């Protein structure tokens, strides 16, 4: 017998997949999104009578043991008109929701690395913190020949949000960027 380094499941049975999914209180569609496959694949697995092999077996057993992880990675329901995804390469660092008229800001951090969080240690940023953050992802207001840069961006005036919409908040010296969702 080959020496095993880890005790991991080689497969999971369809009824176990369904049980674990229900225990996590997620739909087939949500499970499909979580594991990056189609809903029809999850349906097929759950209706089959053959073992399901591959990384999904390990993942589901891990989630069964640590169901709290689902809440750590869950995207909250949108409560504000504007949502910004502060990213490092392909990883979500901070989700920022903003209601400009009421000056409300809500965040959810998806990283433990303080330097990668949009607001560092600040878990409850206010509107001023938010505007400072936006400006930090743009060229400075005092930049030489700023009017030419704004013209190149087809913007009539300096507005950090509009600049980020055009540039994704990308800076030459890092791998952070911002995706805006309205």
Secondary structure, DSSP 8 states (H G I E B T S, - for coil): ----SS---SEE-HHHHHHHHHHTT--HHHHHHHHTS-HHHHHHHHH-SS-EESHHHHHHHHHHH-THHHHHH------SSEEEEEEETTEEEEEEEEETTTTEEEEEE--S-GGGSTTTT-SS--HHHHHHHHHHTS--TT-TTHHHHHHHTT-SS--HHHHHHHHTT--TT-SEEEEEE-
